[in-house]
Amino acid sequence: MSPPKDDDGALFNVPRESSTGSSAPKGRGPRARRPAPELPVARVVVDTPLPHLDQPFDYLVPEAMDAQAVPGCRVRVGFNGRTLDGFLLERIAESSFEGQLAYLRQVVSSEPVLTPEIAGLARLVADRYAGTLSDVLRLAIPPRHGRVEREPAAAAAKPPAPPPAGPWEDYPAGPAFLSALREGGAPRAVWSALPGPQWSDAVAVAVAEAVAAGRGAVVVVPDGRDVAAVDAALDERMGAGRHVALTAELGPAERYRRWLALLRGQRRAVVGTRAAMFAPVAELGLVVLWDDGDDVHADPHAPYPHARTVLSLRAHRAGAAALIGGFTCTTDAARLVESGWARPLAAARDTVRARAPRVLATGDDTEMARDEAARSARLPSLALRVAREAAQEGPVLVQVPRRGYLDALACARCRAPARCGSCNGPLALQSAHAMPYCRWCGHIAGDWRCGACEHGRLRATAVGARRTAEELGRAFPALPVRTSGREEVVTRVPARAALVVATPGAEPVADGGYAAALLLDGGTLLGRADLRAAEEALRRWCNAAALVRPAGDGGRVVVLAEAGLAVTQALIRWDPAGFAERELAERRELGFPPAVTMASVTGEPENVREFVDSLELPEEAELLGPVPVAAEGSGTAERALLRVPMGSARALAASLKAAAVARSARKDERLVQVHLDPMRTI
């Protein structure tokens, strides 16, 4: 395909000289250029977000750039009167375009940063999420650092010796999984990890097995703390210098240096956060995703790919093994097992019971009336008693769903949510003596009055981690209280008496494990208007409870939720896989993801309706809505949901892409956000 034409029919980026090398008269123009003698046509994917330009374009390779213009390199080309970046996909002998081709303007670097595997994967991901190839490549390939590219290449590391099974001996199917990796097979498993810190060592053993067999491995985890844990375990199992760790904290230059080490085959394994799912590992043999239910695995940039889907597609295309694991099992992972794409990998029930802490549930807040200190700390007597007893043996973890102080406020008289008078955003408090402020615009609302009843006093509807720490400090005056949250994440705490108040995902690891854990405000987690509320609550609870000592060592967990609920019983029995299977069956009956494929279309009401009307949907597609959705500021927004059976997912994506292409081609600027498989659907 040639670049597009302007209104008078001429190519936007056609140079004045012809493709045969003729040029202006001597002394009046640039020296004549000639195309490369072999494979003179370059297929280039141009970095443009416009959907109707989501295709490769043909350019001529000048003879002077013949050696540098290799497939996968970065180039610059003329396009629509501008010079744009792009990637050279391949070189061919002839173009199907009958007109005159323009020349490449520059080979930015001859480093082949776009490998054929990543190019094919990016195209597949773009089609799966109704996005563009250039958007996916922007996520997959980091910015260039010329100085780093010019550094001398390090020698490739030798494969390590095959490791012993280690933690996998605790799983009946664990040794067989490792054996298949050793023999070059492609086993795919959904792994229900045992409680405790051994999960990172188990990941390292699987990676070492793949690397010892001469294959590569990609490990994706939620955050930098998990990267550090797996990084240390890989050093222990394989020795230093055989893998790289990729995190955003590294800085652009060091991150690109490590990325190049993978591209050049100097390292065969990588552990990192979300972006590592596209790491250019050679001869891929294993992909690992830890804690796949964490929403950080969903990229917030278009086309919003999820690491679970990307790694599943990558493993399938490359014939690689896949290990999707966590302390819980998501409904998405349960569907992979149900479909036969993966098999369950779990320990025997007696092993699970021996490793898990004892879980107690209390949802009876009337117990707080019996104890003044319990009422101050918002803890029923059972939780308060467990905390007091466990504090004699070691640290006690207190998980609070929200960060901050008083994260949500309401009118003290009529209970209406307290809103900002400027932007209608929610009000909050940062400390006991601070003025209420707006969480959206930052406006100080010292003179706030309720819009419904004109009352001027506020009450808390959601208490944050810092306020909880303050209350617990009064209830336990002899114990030190530490907090861990977004502002300051504590990585590890010593094995001595203390209260550790943390938000989900920021729980520190305790040396020797926590003596007990208190999981507060279960009703807040379960009461959210979210299809995945129960599933997410169980994931957060299990991740915290997994840090507690086994029941045989006195480890106890108290969850503040009704004991009769299915999700609470799943935690008590430590059976997240069974809960996921039941959830999946219920969602199938109701027609909810992941039993079906859904897409959301969000934007201004008229834009959403116009976009939905332009779709050519599969016959089995259902339209839900449009309905109003919350929007920051005073703007209005609507969202429409499109639902199809799993077998029609490709047809739905193609329909959404076709509508976006048509709007883009006619320069329709009425924007909507299209999101396939959104994490939040209600």
N, C-alpha and C positions, 0 to 999 in steps of 0.2 A: 504494500500500500504506500502511495506517495503522500506527502504532506498535503493538507487541504489548500484550496484555492481561494483567492479573494474575489471581490465582486466582478472584476473585469476578466476573470478566468485565468489569470496568471498565478503561478505557484508563489506562495508567500516567500519562500526562501531559495528561489532559483538564482544562482549566481549569473553574472552577465556572460561569462564564458560558457560555451557549449560543453556537453559531455565528451566530445571528441578532442577537446583541448584548444580549439580556436579561441582567440581573444581579440581585444581591441588592438588597433595599430600600434606599432612599436613606439615606446616612449609615452603612450597615452593611457596605460592601464596596467594592471598587475600581470605578472608573468603567467603564461598559460599553464594550467594544471592538467594533468592526465590521470585517469583512473588507474588503480592498481592493476597489474597484469593478470593476477589470478584472484578469483572470487571478489570482484570489484564492488559488489553491492552489499551494503550493511543494513541489516534489519535492526531498527532502534526503537526502544520503548521510551517515549518522551515524557518527562516529568510534568504532567498537566493533570489537574483534578477533574477536567470536564469529561463526563461519561461518554459522550459521543465521539471522543478522541481516544477511547480505550482500545488501542490496537497498535501494532508495530508499523512504523513507517520506513520506507526505503530511501537510502542515501548512497551516494557514490563515495568510495574510499579513495582519497588522493594517493598518488603513488608515493609521496613523501611520508604518508602515515601508514603505509602498508604493514610494516613490522609492528607498529604500536597498536593498531586497531585489531585487538584480539577479542574473541567472544567473551563477554562478561565485563569488559572494561567500561570506565566512565568516559562519556563523550559530551561534547557540546554541539548543538545543531541549530540552524536557523529554522524558526517556526513562527508563522503568523507575524512576521516582521520583527521578531525578538530572537534573542539567543537563549535557548533553554538547555538544561542538563538532561542527560538521558543515559541509558545503558545499552550497549551493543549486544543484542541477543545472539546473532549469528551472521556469518558472511555467506553469500550465495553467488552463483555465477551470473544469473539474470534476474531482472525484476519483471513482474507481470504488469507493471505500470507502463503505459505506452508513451507517456510524455517525457519531458526532460527532468532528470533527477538533479537535486542539489547535492553539493559536496558536504561531508562532515566539516565543521569549522575547527574542531579541536579534539584531540585525544587528551583528556585531562590526566589520565594515568593509565598505563598499560597493565596495571594489576587487575587480574580477572576476578573482581569482587562478587560478581553475580554468577554463581555456579549453575550448571544445568538443572541440578536437583532443586535448588532454591527457586529458580525461575519457574519450573513446573509447579512446585508447591504454591508459590505466590499466585500463579494463575488460577489454580484450583481453589485457593482460599478466597480470592476475589470473586470468583463465580459463585462459590458457596454462600457468600454474604452479600451478594448483589453490589459489590464494590468495584473499584478500578485497580488495575495492576499497579499503577504508579503509587496509589495509596498504600498498598501492601508492601511494596518495595521500600517505601519510606520507613516503614516499621522494621523491615528485615535487615537493612544495610545501614550501618552507622555512618556519620559524616566522615569525610576523608581527612587524614592528617599526613601531609606530604613528608614531614620530617620523620614520622614513624615508619612510613613506607620505605624510606631510604636507609633505615637502620639495617645492619647485617643480620641475616636470618640465623636463628639458632638451630642447632642440630635436632633432628627428630628424636624423641624419646623412645627407648626400646620398650616393648611390651612387658608388663610385669608378669610374674609367675601366677598361675591360677590360685586364688585364695581358698582357704577352707570355708565351709558353709556358714560357720558362725551363727548369727541370729536366725538364719533360715532353717536350722535344725528344729526350731520350735513350731514349724508349720509342716504338716504332713506332705504338702505338695511343694515345699520350698526346695529341697534338693533336686527334684525333677525339673523345676523351673531353671535352676542354675545349670543343670546338665544340658538342657536344650540350648541355653546360651552358649555353653562351651562348644557344642557341636555345630554352631552356626545357624540354629533354628530361629523361629520367630514366634515364641510363645507370647500370648497376650493375657494379662491377668488384672483383675480388680482386687487389690490387696487391702484387707482389713488388718491394720497393724495392731500389735499388742500394745497395751499401755506401757509407758516408760520411755526412756531416752534412746532405746536401741534402734529406733527406726532409721536414724542417719547412718549407723553402721551397716544395717541391712541394705540400704541403698548403695553404699560404697562397695559392698561385696558383689552385688549384681553388676555394677559398673566395671569393677575390676575383672569380673569374669568375661564380660564382653570385650574389654580392651585386651585381655590376655589372649583372646581368640583372634586378635588382629582386626577388630571392628571398633567403631566409634560409639559414643554414648552422649545423650543430651538429657540433663536433669533440670527440671523447672520447679522451683519452690516459691512460696508466697513472698518472703521478705529477706532482708539482709541477714537477720539472725539465723534463719534456716540455711541460707547460703554458707554462713560461717560454720555451722554444725556439720554440713555435708562436706565442705571443703576440708575441715580437719579430719573427718573420717576417711576421705579419699587419700589424704597424705599418709594416714596410718596404714591403709590397706594396700596402696599402690606405690608409695614412696613419692617424695616431692618431685615436681617437674614433669609429671605425666598428664596433668589436666590444668584447666584454667577456671577461675571463678569470675563471673561477670555480674556486676552490680552498678547502679547509677552513681554510687558514691565514689567510684574509682576516678572519675574525671574523664573527659573525652579522649585525651591522648592515651592513657593507660588502658582504657577500655578498648580502643581501636588496636592497640598493640596486642592485646590478648586475643581479640577477634581475628587478627591476621595470623596469629599462631595456629588457630584452628583451620583457617582457610588454606594455609600453606602445608598443613599436615604435620606441623611440629608437635602438636598436642592432639590427642584423640578423644578427649572427654571434656565436657563443660558442665558446670553447675551455675545456675543464675536465676534471676527473676524473670518475669514474663517475656521480655525481649529475647531471652536465650532460646526460645522455641524455634527461632529461625537461624540459629548458629550454624555456620557452614562446616559441620563435622564431616570428614571424609569417611566413606564406607560405613554408613550408619548401621549399627546393629541393635541399639536399645534406646528407647525414649522412656523417661520416668517423669511422672507428674505427682507431686505431693500435695495433699490437701486440696483436691480439685474443686471443693465447694466454696473456697475462699473467693470472694468477688474480685479480688485484685488480679485474678487470672484472666479477667475479661478486659481487653484493651479499651480505654476510653476514646480512642481515636478511630475515625472511619477506616475501614468498614466494621469495626468493633469485633474482631475475632477473639474467640476464647481459646486459651492454651490447650484445653482438653480436646477440642475439635481439631485444632491445628496439628497437635502431636499425633492424634489418631490418624488423620489423613497422611501425615508424613510417614508414620510407621507402615501404614497400608501400602503406600506407593513404593517405599524403599525395601519392603520385605523385612522390616526390623521388628524386634520384640517390643512390647509395650507393658509398662507397669504403672497403673494408676492407683495410688494408695492414699491412705489417711487413717486417722483414728476412727473416722466415721465413713459411711458409704452414702454417696449422693444418689438421688433418683436417676440422674444421668448415667452414673456408673452402673447402677442396677439395670438400666435398659441395655447397656452394652453386654452385660452378662446374659440377660434374657434373650437378646438377639443372637447369641452364640458367637459374637465377635470376640469376646473375652471370657475367661473362666474365673470363678472366685478363688482367692488364695487367702485362707484364714486358718487360724490355729484351732485346735480342739477345744471344746467347751471347758474341760477341766483346767486346761492351761490358761484360758481367758480368766476364769474365776480366780486362779492363783495369782495372776498378775494385776487384776483390777482392784481398786479400792472398794471399800464398802460404801454404798450410796444410800442415803436417807433422804426422804422427801417430807417437806412440811409446807402446807398451804394455809394453815390455820393462824391467821394474824391475831386472833383473840388471845393467844398465849402471851402477847406482848403486854397485856394489861397487868400481868402478875409481877412484872419486874421493871422497875424504873429505868435501870441501865439498858435493858433490852429495848424499851420503848424509845430511848434516846438514840440507840444505834440502829433502829429499824430492823431488829432481828428477833424472831420468835425464840422462846426459851430453849428449844432444842438446839438451834444453831449457835446460840450464845454459850450453851453448856459445852458443846463440842469444841468451839473455839477456845474456851478457857482450858479444857482438859488437854487439847492438842498442843497448845502453846507451851505446855510443860516439856514437850518432846521435840519441838522444832518450829520452823516457820509455818504460818497459816496463810493460805492464799484466799483473797476475797475478790471475786470477779464481779464487776459492776458493768452493766451494758453500755453506759454512757460516760463520756469524759466530761471534764469541766466541773462546775460547782452546782448551780441550779440551772439545768440546761433547757428547761421549759417552764413557763409561768402561765398562770391563769388568774382570772378574777376570783378573789376570795369569797365573793357573795354568790355569783351565778355560775362560776366555774367555766366561763367562756375563755377560750385561749387568748392570751394577751398579745396584741398585735401592735406593730409600729405605726404611728400616725403618718409617717412619711411614705413608706413603701409597702406597708401591710405585712412585713416580715415578722417572725416570731421573736419575742423578747426573752432575755436570759440574764442571769447574774453571774459575775465573776468571783465575788466574795461576799461575806456576810454584810459588810458595810458599804458595798459598792452600789451605784445607781443602776437600774435596769437599762440594758442596751439592746439594740436590734442586731440579730445574728446575720442579717443580710447587708444592711447599709451602715451599721455601726452607730446609728443615731442614738444619743442618750435620751431616754424617756423618763426623766425625773418627774414630770408633771402628768404622767399617764393616768387616764381614767377609762374605765370600761365603756366600750361603744354600745353595749347592750343595756347596762343598768346604771352607768355613770358612777359606779363604785370606784374608789381610788386605791384599794389595797390589793396586794398580790399574794398568791400562794404557789408553792412548787407542785408541779405535776410529774417531773422527772428529775431525780437527784443524780448528780454526776459523781465521778470518782473522787474529786477533791473534797466535796462536801461529805461523802461517805467516810473518807479518811479522817476528817475532822470529828465526825460523830463517833467513830470507833475509838479515836484517841481519848474521848471523854469516858467511853465505856470500859476501856482497858488502859488506865493511866500508867500502869507499870511497864507496858510493852511499847517498843519503838514501832512506828507506823511508816511504811515506805509506799510511795505511789509510783506506778509505771503506766504511761500513756503516751499519746502522740507528742506532747511537749518534751517529755524525757522518758525514753524507753530503757528500763533496766534490764540487762542481759542475764545476770546471775546474782543470786543472793546466798549468803552463807547459811550453814546448818545450825542456826541458833534462833532462839525465840524472837519472833517478830510478826507483825501483821503486814502483809503485802497486798495493797489495793491496786488492782490492775483492770484495764479495759480489755475486751476480747482481742486476742492477737498480740498483746503486749505483756503477757504473763512471763516473768522471769523464770529461768530454771533454778531450782533450789538444789544445792549440794545434798545428795542423799534423798531427794524428794521432799515434798511438803508433808507435814504431819496431818494436815487436813485442808479442805477447801470449802468455802462458802460461796454458792452461786446465787447471787441476789437478783431480785426483781424479775423472776421468771415470767410473771404475768405481763411485764412490759415487753419481753421478747416475743412471747406467744400471742400477744394481743395486737401485734402490728398488722396493718392491712396489706398483707403480702402473701402470695401463694406459697412461698418457701419459708414462712415464719417458723413453723415447727421444725423443719429440716435444718434451718440455720441455727435455731436454738440448740438442737441436739449437737450440732457440730461444735458450737462454742463451748457447750458444757463438757463434751468428751475431750476436747483439746485441753481444757483446764484440768479435768479430772485425771488425765493421763500423766500429769506432773506430780500426782500424789502417790505416796508409798502404797504398796499392795496391802490388801486387807490383813494379810498375815503379819505384816509389820506395824499394824495399827492405823493404817491410812483410812481416813473417813472423808466423805463428801456429803455436804448437806445442800440440797437444791430447794430453793423457795418456789415451788410449783406444786400444783395439785397432784397427789400421788396416783390418782386414778387415770390420769391422761396417758394415752398411748406413748407419747414422746417421753414422758417421765419414766414410764415402765421400761422403755428401751434403754434409758440411761441406767436404771437400777439393775437390769439384767445384763447390761453391756452387750446389747444386740442391735447395733445401728444398721447392719445389713438387713435384718428382718424388718425393721421399721421402714427402710428404703423400699423394700419389695412391696410392703402394704401401701405405702404412699403412692408408688407407681401404679398399682392396680386401681386405687381410688381415682387417681388423675386420669387414667384411661377411661374409666366410666364417665367422668365429667368432661372429658375432652380438653384437658390441660397439659401443658408441657411437663416433662419431656416426652409424654406419650404421643404428642402431636407436634408439628412444627408451627410456630407462630412468628409473625412479623408485626412490628409496630410502625405506624406512620404518625409522626408528631409534628405539629407546626400550628400556624395560625389557622383558624377554622376554615376559611375559604380555600386556603392552599391545600389542606388535608382533603377536603371534599373533592376539589378539582383533580388531585392526584389519584385518589381512589377511583373516581369515575373513569379515568383514562386507562386503568389496568385491564388487561385481558387475562383474567384469572382462570385457573383450572376449574373444571365443573364442580369438583368437590370442595372448593374453597368456601369458607364462611367469613362474612364480614361482621365484626362486633364493634358497635359504635358508629360514628365517632362520639366521644364523651369528653367533657372538660377535664383537664388535668391541672395540677398545681403548677404555676409558673412563677419564677422569681420576679419581683417587681410587680408592676401593675398591669403587665401585658396579659393577654388571654391566649390560651393554647388548647388544642384538642388532640386527642389521640384515637386512632382507629387501629383495631387489631384484626389481622388476617390469619385464619386458622385452616390448615390443611393436614391430611394424614402424612405420616413420615415419608411414605413413598412418593409424595408430590412435592417434596422440599425443593428439588431442583427446578421444577416447573414454576413454583412460586418465586424463587430467586430470579429466574429468567424473566418472569413477568415484571417484577419490580425493576430489574435492570433496564428492560426495554422502555418502561415508562420514564425512567430517569434519563435515558439516552434521548428520547423524543423531546423532553423538556429542555435538555441541554442544547440540542441541535437548533431549536427555535429561540434560544437565548431567553428562556423563561426564568426570571429571577425570583419567582415565588418559591422560597425554599421550604423544604420539609426534611425531617430527619427520618431515614429509613433504617431500621434495626432488626435484623433477623436473630432469632433466638435471644431476645432480651432477657437479662437476669431478672428483671422485675416486670411482671405482666399485669398485676392488679395492685 
